[in-house]
Amino acid sequence: MAIVEISVAPLGTGEGGVSRYVAACVELVKASGLNYELTPMGTVIEGEIDELFPLLQRMHEAPFGMAAQRVSTLIKLDDRRDGAAHDLKGKVAVVEDRMKTHPNG
């Protein structure tokens, strides 16, 4: 399973905010059925690579369908294949557990 963080931002729209574009992208994620988490700076999604890449492309294309002329998309991908548990909640839990047992690092 892979985890990806994506941030899609239209440029030069003449609008002060981008929330309507973000909402359109998040609706695509919702429709995919994949587990995700919306954050203030992007959306984190977990799934198999063959599910994620087509979704990422649709998300990148969404602002163009809303009359944007330029789109900047940042993608960070963590693809772990060694069999260890690797999901949104698990990654956070491991760090939180480490902080409890080793408070100074």
Secondary structure by P-SEA (a helix, b strand, c coil): cbbbbbbbbbccccccccaaaaaaaaaaaaaaccbbbbcccbbbbbccccccaaaaaaaaaccccccccbbbbbbbbbbbcccccccaaaaaaaaaaaaaacccc
